[in-house]
Structures are given as structure tokens and as C-alpha cells.
Amino acid sequence: MDLELLLSLHREGRLFVNPKRIRLLEQIQQQGSISQGARAAGISYKSAWDAVREMNELAGQPVVESEAGGKGGGGARLTPYGGRLLKIYHLLAQIERMAVDALQDEAASLDSLLAVVARFGLQTSARNQFFARVEGLDPSDLSRKVRLRLDGGALLYADITTRSCHRLGLTPGKEVLALVKAPWVAVETAPADDARNRLAGTITEVASGEQFNEITLRLDQGHDIHALRPAQDPLPAPGSRAFACFAPDQVILATLG
């Protein structure tokens, strides 16, 4: 199903911007003239002037500044506010597009904005991504050991600085995205008695390479986690039980606002 997005912003019950006005602003920015911008946007000169006047009035400051004719023929340009208006409109349109994509993807979680942004808008080099909620923040010198509860119930720990905790606004209950790069993950057949994260699962795939082998585990909570091991290491058999192990200081946390 192809849904059409028509984002409009209103103020005081009056239209501020919509796709048609955004096209006009873009063309004014490119052409340096309201008349030429109107022609390029496919609207009349009077409609363009009326739209510019109303946007300037509703914004409480100029969106477009124009100069009277003269030897140079006059012209128009977007103010810094007008340029920011264009950028924020396009950002909002991207968010709307992600929301529509999430609506049509039955595998997408709609429980939070973070889940939607991570699935449809966030690109990282870390293949292992887990949604979790903060359960506790245990102090340790200048850092904090953040205790996280994954979807499915497993515990995960991340060591980050106290300043990073404050910057991310981490508090119990806050949703975060935990990232772990595949080279940081070790695959072991028995859980070692150390301070690392240990997630149990079943090996579902093994891919051989010249320098590294990639191992995929389906964790007991239903998530996949990927690990890279040197090619000379023995390969575990698909279907065997194993543990994905990695240090808390190798967990990167991301969150929204």
C-alpha cells in the first residue's frame, strides 16, 4: 500500500506551511525571486505573494525578505529562519515516512519512537542492536555500571562514564538501544566465571572466511547476535548451545532525548 504524505503545519487555526508552500520557498531560494520562484513552483504570482505575506505574518518574523525593483530588478531571499523552516520541514517529513514504513511492516515494534527510528532511520556499523530499559546505575569510581533489562528478560551490563550517564539522561525505566560490534563478541561453550556479559543461545549459522569466521547465535530471548572469530579457531556446530560473551565497556548506549 503506497500512502501519500501531505505534511501541513498550522498556527492559530491558519495554514502556515504545506507541501505547496515548501516548494515555493525552495524555488525562491534557488531563483532569488518571488516571481520566478512562483513560476518554477507552478503557482500564480499573486498566490505566491499572498503565501509569503501570510507565512511572514504567522511566523512573527520574516520567512522571505524581498527587495523592490531597480537596476538589478529586485529580488528575494529566505531569511535564516526561512532556511531553518525548510530544514525542519524535511526532517519532519522523514519522521513521517519512517512512521508509515513502520505501519506497513508487521515485524516492526511500535512501542516507542526509539524502536521505529532505530529500525528505519538509524544506520550504524554495529550489527548487534538490542532494545533495553535501565534498571539501575551502580557507581564505580568515575563510571557507572548500567544494569539493563533486555526484551525477553535477560540482563545486560554497560560501563560508561558518569558524564555520559548525565548526558544521555539515564534513569531507571528509560529505554535505550545497546550496540555491540561483532568483533567484540566471543562465543564460548561454557559460561566463564568473570565480569563479562553472557547471553545463552543456540548457534544457527556459521560462515567461513579467509581471515575470520562469522557465527550467528539465536539467543534464548529470541534475538540474533553475531560474532567474528579468527579463521584458525575451531568452528562450533550449528544447533549447539553456546554463550555470547562481551565486556560491559564494549557496550555502546544510544537513546532519544
Buried (B, 14 or more C-beta within 10 A) or exposed (E): EEEEEEBEBEEEEEBBBBBBBBBBBBBBBEBBBBBBBBBBBEBEEEBBBEBBEBBBBBBEEBBBEBEEEEEEEBBBBBBEBBBEBBEEBEEEBEBBBBBBBBEEEEEBBEEEBBBBBBBBEBEEEBBBBBBBBBEEBEEEEEBBBBBBBBBBEBEBBBBBEBEBBEEBEBEEEBBBBBBBBBEBBBBBEEEEEEEBBBBBBBBEEBEEEEEBBBBBBBBBBEBBBBBBBEEEEEBBEEEEEBBBBBBBBBBBBBBBE
